Structure formats: structure tokens, C-alpha cells
Amino acid sequence: MRQFRSLLINNAQLRIPGLEVLTIAAHGHMPELASVSLHRHPWSQAILYLSGGGRQTFSNHRARVEAGTLVMVPPAVSHSFERRGRRAPLCLLIDFRFRGARKRHATVSSLSRSELSQIRQNLVQLVRLHKGAHEGPRCESAVLILQTLMLMLRSAGWLERAPALTAHPQDRAIIGLLGKLQPSAPLTEAVSQSGYQRDHLNRLVKRHTGLTLGQHRAQRRLALARKLLSEGMQVGNVAAAVGLPDQSYFARWFRRQTGVSPSAAHRRLAADTTG
């Protein structure tokens, strides 16, 4: 039985150092398909929900997914999907091999509006270029595919967001400000130190990192939280250390970022460290 209605499927076979793109596909679930059974594959997979939603399951935990949700699945990680509501999801899937992917955990995150808009534009162009092409991706397609996957990898934290190299004094000041940004500090503190209005500061930060100031701090919070959990710190103390002293709020925030609860991450990260 057919499970998907394909809008685009391309055996990309694109390779750069440390990364190989195998296949990119854009397809909608067939209306009668309510779930995708538990399965796994030897490559990594990026799944971006463009519309519709439901629940994505990884082994023993679940995460809610909706339009704008990005799911990153490392090799050999079992996962399944259960639809919510009547609307069949439309997804963009990229199968790829990534150096060090087996050390990663499955993640569920939300793209920013600008990131989602950029990927939608790339997808529209890919569909246009795909029509009538029968012998693999054209140069334009290859560039769009790599841009899209790199954006996903950075958004999910699989790749670091490197600041733009520049010698402008203003730019050096912004890079220095980001380097001093503490995960637990209120954003008003960074805004005050910068001497800029918050909206203007956000634009400057986004030009360098692709993130707003708040998103940049969220990444640092998540990295610190994972580090402290792996070191055995109790969840309540981790929440306070990253500036989210309400443990219930911290647990909801952490699950939105990673797809797992802090306690589950604590057990997993501690096991990885001791193993």
C-alpha cells in the first residue's frame, strides 16, 4: 500500500568532507495513513514538518510535532509517527551520512520563522528544477540541497553557528558580547551592556549567527543543561543553574528542545559518560 504522495524525490548523492546527502524527498502522507510503524535505518534522517502534525516516538519517549518542527534522527535509532487530527502531514525528508552522527541523540526542535521561510523557498525552487530532470541534481539543485541541510544541522545543534569573519569594530563588539553571554543571565543585561536597542541588537546578532539573542542564549542554556545533567547534577539544581528555577517550566522547555525529559536525559547522558 502506498504511504506517501511524493512531490519531489531525488537521489542526490552529494558529498562534501564529513557529509553525504543520499536522498531528499518532499511528500505528504496519504489521507488513510494514520501512523508510520517503528523502524530504523543505517543513515541519519532530517524530517521537517511543513504542515500537519502528530506525535513522533523514539524508543521510550514521545514528542509533539507540528508545522515548523524539525526532527533529527541519528543512525540506528528506532522511530515512528502517529498522526493527530484529520490533516495528513506534509514533510521534507533528507537522508544523509554525517561524521559523528552515531554519537548524537534524536532531537526535536522548532525552526524560526526566517529559517522555515528559507527552506520553503529552497523547496519551491527544487521542485521547479526537478521537473524534467532525469539524471541527478543540476548544480543549482545541489547548492539548494546542501544549503537546506546545513541550515537544519545548525538549527538542531549538530553544527555550530560560526560568527561571520569581519574586522569591523561594531562586529567585533557583538562577537565579544555573545562570547560573554551567560545562559542564566536575563537578556536585559546583555542589551544594557551592548548600548543598543533590543530590536537593533537582535538584528546584529542574527546577522552573525542566524539566531536572535534569545535563541542564542537558549542554545547555550541547552548545552549547559546537558553538561550538568551528564555530570550527575539533580534536575532542580540544573534548572536553577541555567536561569529557569521553576523546575516544571524547565522540564517542559527541555522536552521541547530535545524530545526527552530532563530526568531521562540525565540517565542517558550519565550512562554515555560512564560507558
Phi, psi and omega per residue, in radians:
M1 nan 2.379 3.101
R2 -1.203 2.394 3.126
Q3 -1.821 -0.474 -3.014
F4 -2.326 2.659 3.027
R5 -1.880 1.844 -2.993
S6 -1.408 2.335 3.014
L7 -1.752 -0.498 -3.133
L8 -2.750 2.302 2.987
I9 -2.527 2.228 -3.003
N10 -2.428 2.113 3.023
N11 -1.363 1.518 -2.917
A12 -1.155 -0.917 -3.094
Q13 0.913 0.883 3.096
L14 -1.774 2.391 -3.077
R15 -2.409 2.255 2.974
I16 -2.308 2.870 -3.110
P17 -0.910 2.130 3.097
G18 1.467 -0.052 -3.069
L19 -2.589 2.333 3.062
E20 -2.339 2.160 3.093
V21 -1.636 2.123 -3.094
L22 -1.597 -0.968 -3.055
T23 -2.534 2.477 2.990
I24 -2.172 2.334 -3.094
A25 -2.486 2.481 3.013
A26 -2.145 2.031 -3.121
H27 -2.654 2.729 3.100
G28 -1.818 2.511 3.051
H29 -1.133 2.468 3.061
M30 -1.130 2.519 -3.056
P31 -0.940 -0.596 -3.098
E32 -1.414 -0.119 -3.099
L33 -1.513 1.960 -3.116
A34 -1.667 -0.321 -3.102
S35 -2.737 2.801 3.006
V36 -2.056 2.122 -3.029
S37 -1.165 2.824 -3.116
L38 -1.049 2.264 -3.131
H39 -2.717 2.988 3.091
R40 -2.669 2.888 -3.135
H41 -2.574 2.801 -3.048
P42 -1.385 0.029 3.100
W43 -2.042 3.001 3.064
S44 -1.502 2.767 3.135
Q45 -2.480 2.337 3.018
A46 -1.865 2.206 -3.127
I47 -2.128 2.022 3.094
L48 -1.952 2.109 3.112
Y49 -1.459 2.035 -3.136
L50 -1.569 -0.485 3.052
S51 -2.773 2.878 -3.097
G52 1.288 -3.046 -3.131
G53 -3.106 -3.035 -3.116
G54 2.872 -2.508 -3.140
R55 -2.225 2.254 3.074
Q56 -1.767 2.292 -3.112
T57 -2.002 2.346 3.032
F58 -2.185 1.953 3.116
S59 0.906 -1.809 -3.034
N60 -1.899 0.220 3.124
H61 -2.357 2.753 -3.091
R62 -2.174 2.721 3.069
A63 -2.474 2.436 3.091
R64 -1.350 2.397 3.112
V65 -2.196 2.591 3.141
E66 -2.688 -3.092 -3.140
A67 -0.994 2.227 -3.104
G68 1.677 -0.092 3.122
T69 -1.443 2.309 3.105
L70 -1.936 2.195 3.112
V71 -1.983 2.190 3.108
M72 -1.968 2.128 -3.065
V73 -2.040 2.015 3.091
P74 -1.244 2.960 3.121
P75 -1.053 2.530 3.031
A76 1.160 0.241 3.089
V77 -1.653 2.091 -3.132
S78 -1.241 2.399 3.140
H79 -2.652 2.707 3.122
S80 -2.565 3.009 -3.094
F81 -2.440 2.446 3.063
E82 -2.249 2.155 -3.080
R83 -1.299 2.576 3.008
R84 -2.076 2.344 -3.132
G85 1.416 -3.104 -3.067
R86 -1.543 -0.367 -3.043
R87 -1.330 2.136 3.113
A88 -1.284 2.314 -3.099
P89 -1.166 2.625 2.956
L90 -1.986 2.197 -3.027
C91 -2.226 2.666 2.922
L92 -1.933 2.156 -3.123
L93 -2.095 2.375 3.052
I94 -2.253 2.101 3.027
D95 -1.609 2.300 -3.067
F96 -2.696 2.834 2.998
R97 -1.988 2.317 -3.031
F98 -2.363 2.255 -3.105
R99 -1.053 2.206 -3.137
G100 1.473 0.133 -3.064
A101 -1.127 -0.549 -3.104
R102 -1.172 -0.292 3.087
K103 -1.550 -0.083 -3.134
R104 -1.528 2.786 3.018
H105 -1.852 2.679 3.047
A106 -1.063 2.373 -3.127
T107 -2.251 2.624 3.051
V108 -2.231 2.123 -3.110
S109 -2.476 2.980 3.132
S110 -1.980 2.297 3.079
L111 -1.324 2.638 3.026
S112 -1.263 2.898 3.140
R113 -1.060 -0.716 -3.120
S114 -1.179 -0.676 3.117
E115 -1.136 -0.778 3.137
L116 -1.129 -0.700 3.117
S117 -1.100 -0.718 3.138
Q118 -1.115 -0.729 3.137
I119 -1.179 -0.688 3.092
R120 -1.067 -0.732 3.113
Q121 -1.106 -0.759 3.104
N122 -1.048 -0.716 -3.106
L123 -1.152 -0.728 3.105
V124 -1.044 -0.759 3.129
Q125 -1.156 -0.672 3.129
L126 -1.115 -0.715 3.115
V127 -1.082 -0.740 3.119
R128 -1.117 -0.761 -3.134
L129 -1.216 -0.504 -3.085
H130 -1.234 -0.532 -3.107
K131 -1.079 2.136 3.106
G132 1.480 -0.067 3.119
A133 -1.583 2.291 -3.081
H134 -2.210 -0.097 -3.030
E135 -2.158 0.869 3.108
G136 1.475 3.051 -3.041
P137 -1.260 2.458 2.976
R138 -1.286 2.964 -3.119
C139 -0.993 -0.726 -3.133
E140 -1.094 -0.702 3.130
S141 -1.117 -0.767 -3.119
A142 -1.025 -0.756 3.137
V143 -1.105 -0.790 -3.133
L144 -1.104 -0.715 -3.138
I145 -1.113 -0.818 -3.135
L146 -1.143 -0.712 3.099
Q147 -1.035 -0.768 -3.105
T148 -1.117 -0.834 -3.118
L149 -1.173 -0.702 3.128
M150 -1.093 -0.664 3.085
L151 -1.088 -0.746 3.126
M152 -1.115 -0.782 -3.121
L153 -1.066 -0.716 3.129
R154 -1.224 -0.717 -3.134
S155 -1.096 -0.638 -3.117
A156 -1.451 -0.110 -3.131
G157 1.487 0.159 3.094
W158 -1.350 -0.378 3.050
L159 -2.246 2.497 3.096
E160 -1.324 2.619 3.073
R161 -1.621 1.814 -3.104
A162 -1.450 2.324 3.074
P163 -1.111 2.617 3.110
A164 -1.141 2.440 3.107
L165 -1.350 2.156 -3.107
T166 -2.757 2.692 3.141
A167 -1.884 0.071 -3.114
H168 -1.175 2.299 -3.108
P169 -0.957 -0.718 3.131
Q170 -1.079 -0.732 -3.127
D171 -1.166 -0.681 3.105
R172 -1.103 -0.631 3.135
A173 -1.146 -0.702 3.131
I174 -1.159 -0.746 3.119
I175 -1.067 -0.726 3.108
G176 -1.122 -0.667 3.127
L177 -1.110 -0.762 3.137
L178 -1.131 -0.627 3.129
G179 -1.134 -0.488 -3.134
K180 -1.635 -0.104 -3.069
L181 -1.132 2.096 -3.132
Q182 -1.589 2.384 -3.116
P183 -1.010 -0.517 -3.075
S184 -1.630 -0.103 -3.058
A185 -1.402 2.504 3.049
P186 -1.174 2.578 -3.112
L187 -1.120 -0.484 3.128
T188 -1.051 -0.509 3.118
E189 -1.169 -0.790 3.121
A190 -1.157 -0.694 3.125
V191 -1.092 -0.753 -3.141
S192 -1.110 -0.724 -3.137
Q193 -1.153 -0.548 -3.067
S194 -1.299 -0.537 -3.079
G195 1.443 0.091 -3.141
Y196 -1.852 2.820 2.925
Q197 -1.183 2.635 -3.028
R198 -1.060 -0.756 -3.123
D199 -1.082 -0.731 -3.139
H200 -1.169 -0.704 3.112
L201 -1.082 -0.725 3.110
N202 -1.040 -0.719 3.130
R203 -1.127 -0.709 3.127
L204 -1.150 -0.759 -3.135
V205 -1.124 -0.732 -3.109
K206 -1.163 -0.547 3.110
R207 -1.108 -0.539 -3.110
H208 -1.569 -0.618 -2.972
T209 -2.058 -0.251 -3.035
G210 1.427 0.029 -3.114
L211 -2.159 2.695 2.946
T212 -1.329 2.982 3.126
L213 -1.035 -0.748 3.136
G214 -1.127 -0.708 3.117
Q215 -1.170 -0.645 3.103
H216 -1.104 -0.769 3.109
R217 -1.133 -0.647 3.134
A218 -1.069 -0.700 3.091
Q219 -1.096 -0.732 3.120
R220 -1.167 -0.676 3.097
R221 -1.059 -0.773 -3.104
L222 -1.138 -0.748 3.139
A223 -1.091 -0.748 3.134
L224 -1.171 -0.737 3.139
A225 -1.044 -0.781 3.121
R226 -1.100 -0.708 3.133
K227 -1.084 -0.830 -3.107
L228 -1.171 -0.676 3.099
L229 -1.114 -0.686 3.137
S230 -1.182 -0.426 3.128
E231 -1.505 -0.016 3.072
G232 1.661 0.112 -3.141
M233 -1.196 2.472 3.135
Q234 -1.154 2.614 -3.029
V235 -1.007 -0.743 -3.136
G236 -1.073 -0.678 3.133
N237 -1.251 -0.608 3.083
V238 -1.117 -0.768 -3.140
A239 -0.998 -0.783 3.131
A240 -1.159 -0.666 -3.082
A241 -1.154 -0.519 -3.120
V242 -1.690 0.089 3.058
G243 1.573 0.287 3.094
L244 -2.195 1.262 -3.002
P245 -1.136 -0.322 3.055
D246 -1.331 1.877 -3.007
Q247 -1.103 -0.625 3.139
S248 -1.166 -0.744 3.109
Y249 -1.131 -0.748 3.117
F250 -1.041 -0.728 -3.133
A251 -1.102 -0.735 3.117
R252 -1.150 -0.746 3.127
W253 -1.089 -0.793 -3.108
F254 -1.114 -0.702 3.139
R255 -1.159 -0.661 3.094
R256 -1.086 -0.633 -3.101
Q257 -1.336 -0.609 -2.957
T258 -2.073 -0.335 -3.080
G259 1.519 -0.046 3.116
V260 -2.276 2.804 3.093
S261 -1.359 2.770 3.096
P262 -1.036 -0.669 -3.136
S263 -1.133 -0.684 3.101
A264 -1.185 -0.706 3.101
A265 -1.137 -0.646 3.109
H266 -1.018 -0.830 -3.133
R267 -1.145 -0.744 -3.090
R268 -1.200 -0.817 -3.120
L269 -1.167 -0.649 3.107
A270 -1.137 -0.674 3.117
A271 -1.155 -0.709 3.118
D272 -1.099 -0.684 -3.098
T273 -1.201 -0.757 -3.119
T274 -1.320 -0.498 3.125
G275 -1.309 nan nan
